[in-house]
Amino acid sequence: MNMTMRHVRRTGVAGLALAGLVLAGVSPAQALPEEALASGTIGSVEATYGGDPVQVEPLAACDTQDVQVADSASHVERGFLEFGRGSSSCTRDADTGVASAEVTGELFRLDALRAYGGPRIRLTDYTVECATTENGSSASFHIGGLSGLAVPSRLPPNHVVTVPGSEPAAPPLARVTLNETVVPDPPDGGITVNLMHVRLFPDGGSQGDLGGEIVVGSVHCSPF
């Protein structure tokens, strides 16, 4: 798997903008696709907030085998998080057999950590896309206006940022994986990219008030 990244711009008030490309390949013997697949969503939540369960099914979910175009209105869990409006498109070209997925979101904001002395994590816009190729799959992403997290200008796959607790000995408030890239082992040409995967209080410590996982911007492509 090869990875190339480029830093786009810093915007001061809006935050950091990043873009990147991921490639997943297969051996030549596997290169001809039978029926390529693609799927995507702007995000989902499986968490606890204020001691109550919060479950958000995949928003604007698309799939080449089912719903190929989807939209979602803004989704707000007051005091916890907000997904802005988003859309997705999953297609398979009848002539080439290439399958692709693209998801675009206008906003993501996580507010829940502020009650524990943590940051507000915010994206002003984001796009994730993938497509099958002759030798596997490729994926790319754009993050606009990232704030609340310190990240390098070159964002590698599976880059983890730990949000520390407010006290030196306190457990971390969150563990955030950016450009989360998952390929099967052994590789089969498929790839899943989650733009952001947030694990809340991953080591415990919130007494059950806050926990769980949030995924922002996810696509999957497989040539078989």
Summary of the structure (lengths in Angstrom):
residues: 224
radius of gyration: 17.8
end to end distance: 18.0
largest distance: 58.9
contacts: 769
relative contact order: 0.23
helix: 4%
strand: 58%
